[in-house]
Amino acid sequence: MESINHDLQASYSVIRLLEGSNLNSESIFQSLPGIFAIINEKGQILRGNLTVARHLNCQFEDILKQPFANLFSDENWTIFSKQLGQLRNRGIDREHVEFELGIEDPDMISGERVHYWHLGTMNVSSPAEGELTIIIGEDISRLRESEQKLSEVFSTIPLGIFYHQPGRQN
């Protein structure tokens, strides 16, 4: 009887440690800036952060099995899925893919918010969901807006101002 009691206490301690670990990993996922998701071979979200839920216009609890494609216009999803296909059909030397692509955002004048995407494969022990892909998308739309403004400023400055001949005094 005492042996069973020790086994139950040990099991309870292990379960508490696992629950604490799960809560810590969940808080890390939520604190990641930008978009974070893990998708299966069908493109369904298995794990994601609050940013993904906000872009999908749903509650955090409802993102499970949502199509990741819903973040994109049809044209951009075609581009994204080609990059995803390249990652999955890679050779041994290709463990991740990085590229820029916009997601739909009605608040932006252009209709989309540009992100820098990092795609990588995830090693899994259970083949139930197939090959899993880790996706991280960093919002770089403000950087692109700043680049556009700088470009407009420099395009309005006459080139003669920048011209200087060495050795000649003005």
N, C-alpha and C positions, 0 to 999 in steps of 0.2 A: 504494500500500500504506500509506504514511504517513497519507494522508487517511482511509482506513478506520479506522486505529488511533485517530486524533483523534476521529472520529465515535463510535466505540465508547466511548472515555473520556468524551466529552460525554454520551452516552446513559446510561452508568453513573452519572455525577454527578447527572443529572436524576432517575433512578430512586431513588437514595439520598435526594435531597431530598424526593421524593414519599413515600417510606416513612417518613421522619422526620416529615413533616407528618401523615401518617395516624396514626402512634403518638401524636403530640401531641394531635390531635383526639380520639382514642379515650380518652386519659387525661382530657381535659376532660369528655367525656360521662360517664365513670365517677365523676368527682368532683362532679357535679351532685347537690345534695341532692334527695331525693324521687324521683319517677318521671319518667323522660325516655324518650320513644319517638317514632319516626317511623313512621307507618302509611300503607299504600296505600289505594286506594278500597275494597278488599275488607275493610278492617279488620285486615289482617295486619301484624305488626310487621316492619319492615325494619331498624330500628336501635333499640337500647335500652340501658339501663344495668343494672348489677347489681341495683338495687332492683326493676326489672321482673322479672328472672329469679327473685329471691327470692319475690316475690308470686305468681308463676306456678308456684312449686315445681319449677323446672327449672334445669339448668345454663345458664350464660351463653351457651355456644355453641349451645344448643338453642332460643333465643328467636326466631330467624329464622323468619318466616312463621307464628308462633303467633298465634292470634286474640286481639286486644286485649280482646275481650269476655269472655275467661276471667277477667279481674280482677273482674268485677261479677256481682251477682245478676241474674237475668233482668229484674226490675223496674228496677233501676238502669241496666242496659245500654240499656233502652228510652229512658230519660231521656237518657243519654249520647249515644246515636245520634241523637236528635232535635236535640241541641245541635250535633253534628257535621254533621247535615244542614243546619241553619241556616247554619253557617259555609260549607259548600260551595255553598249556593244563595244566597249573599249578593249584595248589590249592591256597588258599588265602595267604598262607605263602610264595609264590614264586613270588616276584615282579621283579626280575632281574636274569640274568645268566652271569657268567664270565668264560672265558676259553681262551686258547692259540690256535692259528691256523694261518697258513701261507696263504698269497695271492700270486698269480702269479707275478713274477718280473724277466724278462729276464736279468736284470743287476746283479742279485745275482748269485753266483756260484751254489748254491743249486736250483736255479730256482724259489725260493719263498722267501718272506719277512715275518718273523714271527711277528704277532700282538697279543696283549692282548685285547680281545673283551669284551665289556660291552653291554649287550642287556637288554632293559627294555621296558615295555609297556607304551603307552601314552593314557591318558584319552581324549576321543574325544566326542563332543556333536552330531556330524553328522555321521551317520553310512554309508555314501556314499562309503568310501574307505575301510570299514571294520575296523578291529583292526589294529592300527598302532604300529610299533615297532621303538624305538630309538636305533641306533647302533653307538657305539663309538669304534674305533679300534686304539690302541696305538702301534706304531712301536717299537718293542723290539728286532729287529734283531741285532743291535749293542751290546746290552746286551748279547745276546746268543753267538755272536762271541767272546766277552771278556771272557765269561764263558768257551768257548771251548779252548781259548788260555791258560787260567789259568789251566785248566784241563791237557792240554798237558805239561805245565811246571812242574806241580806237579807229573805227571806220569813219567817224565824222572829223577826226583831226587830219588836217592836210599833211601829206607826206613831206612837204618841203620843210616843215619844222624839225623833222628828224634827220634831215640831210646835213652832214658836216664833212667838209673836205679836210683831211689831215694837213697840218702845216699852214693853213690859210686862216688868217685873222679876219673876223667880221667886224 
